[in-house]
Amino acid sequence: MSQKVMEGSAGKIHVRQVVRVGLLVALSTVGAHIKIPSITGTPALDSLPGYFAAAALGWREGALVAALGHLLTALTAGFPLSLPIHLLIAAEMGICALVFGYLFKKTNPVIAMGAAIILNGVGAPASLIPIMGPGIFYGLVTPLLVASALNIIAAALLAKAPGINRIFKGEEHAHY
């Protein structure tokens, strides 16, 4: 079957790729409404699709989905830390998904999960200390560790599920 291709600034972009990313961003929107209790109301199950994309599709897709997923969650909470801070956090989420996807493919899922949970659950709130003080770190570290672990472990399990890559990547002869 022929592939529809669009020319983009980064080269060729396949329509299927755009549809997959759009679907995962939509799932991030659903996850954004499943919150982990915290002082900001932003830890949620929004990054599971981003981490899944990083493991199953690649770091670019994973970073994009994870960053957009965070922005959608922050939007549902009214950007409690301000738009500039949430843009920073979205960038951090993209980096966390990138690292997870890279380690998932180059090492093993356990190393990828451990690194991503630490980066997202400890590193991300620690990055806010110079801007907002240590209180934000202490208030967010536990809910972020819980949310990170739930999102990342579920994404890794899903990415390793038998046949998921064939189904999700839309191979011509995938059996559903």
N, C-alpha and C positions, 0 to 999 in steps of 0.2 A: 504494500500500500504506500502511496506517496505521502511524504511529510510536507506540511505547509511550513514555510520558513519566512520569517521577517528579518530584514536587515536592521541591526541595531549598532550602537556605537561600540559595543564590545564584541561584535561579530554577528554570527547567525543566531537567531533566537527561534526555537521551534514553538509552534502554537501549543503543542501538548505541554511543553514546559511551562508556558504562561498559565495554562489551565490548571496544571497541578499546583503551582504556587498559589493561584487564586483560591483553589479549593482548600488548601492548607491554611491560608490566611482566614478564610471563612470559618474553619474549624477553630482557629485561634480566637475568633470572636465568641464562639460558644464557650470555649475554655475560660475566656476573660470574665465570664459571669459565674464561674465556679471558684469562689474566693477562699483563701486561707486566712483566718482571722489575724489582723495585724493593726498597728497604729495608723497605717496609711490606707489600708484597704486595697492595695495593689497586688500583693502576692496571690497568684491564681494559677489555674491549669492552662494558661494561655501559651506557654512555650513548648508544650508537648509536641504540637505539630512542627515547630521550628527545629527541635532536636531530632525528630523523626526525619524531616527533610534533610538535615545535615548528614545523617547516617545513611539514608536510602538514596538520596538524589545528589548530594554534594554540598560543600560548604557555602557556596554562593546562595543557593536556594534556602538552606537552613538559616543563614545569617539574616536574609531578607525577611523570612517568615517570623523568626524569633523577634526581630526588631519591631516589625509591624504589630506582632502579637502584644508586645509590651505597651506600645502606644495605644492600642485598642483597650487594654486593661486600664491604663491610666485615664483614658477618656471616660470609661464607665465609672471611675471613682472621682472624676472632676479634676484631674491633674493636681492631686493634693501637695505635691512637692514643687510645683510650677512647671510650665512647659519646658524651659531650658534644662532643668534637672531631669525631666523624663526623657528628653532627647538624648541626654548623656547616658541614661540608663538603657535606652533602646540600643544605642551603639554598643554598650557593654553586653547586652543580650546577644547582639549579633556576633560579637567576639567569642562569647561563651559557646554559642552554637558552632562557630567556625572551629574552635579548638576541639569540641566534642566530635564533630564530623571527621576532622583530620585524625585524631587519635583512634576513633572507632574503626577507621579503614587501615591505619598504619600500625596499630598495636593490637589491642583487644578491647572488647566492650567494657570490661571491669575497670581498666585504666582510664578509658574515656569517661565512664560514669563518675569515677572518683574525682578526676580533675575538674570536670564540669560542675559537679556539686560544690566543690570547694570554691571554684571561681565565682559561681553565681551566688552561692549561699553565704560566703564569707568575703570574698574579694570585692564584689559589687557594693555591698553596704559599707565596707571599709573605705572605698573610694570617695564616699560622701563625707567622711570625717573632716577633711580640710575645709569643706564648704559649709557643713551644717553642724559640726561638732560630734563628739563621741556618742551623744544620746541617740542619734539616729541609728548608729551602728547597733547599739544594745537593743534598741526597740525593734529592729528589723532582722537581726541575724537568725533568730530561732524560726520565725515564720518563713523566711527565705530559704533556710536549710530544708525545712519540711516541704515547701513548694518545689524547690529545686530537685530534691530527691524523688518526689512523686512524678514530676514532669520527665525527668531524665531517665529514670528506671523504666517507666512505662514506654517511653520512646524507644529505648534500646530493645526492650522485649518485643515491641511491635516491629521494629526494623529487622529483628532476627527471626520473626515468625516465618514458618515455611511457606514459600510461594508469594510472600508479600511483595518482593521486588518485581516479580513477573506481573503481578496484578496491578500494582501501583504505577509501574513504568509503562503500562499499556502495551506489552508485547503482543504481537499479532495473534499468537496462539495460546494465550493464557487461558487456563481453565478455571472458571469461577466455581 
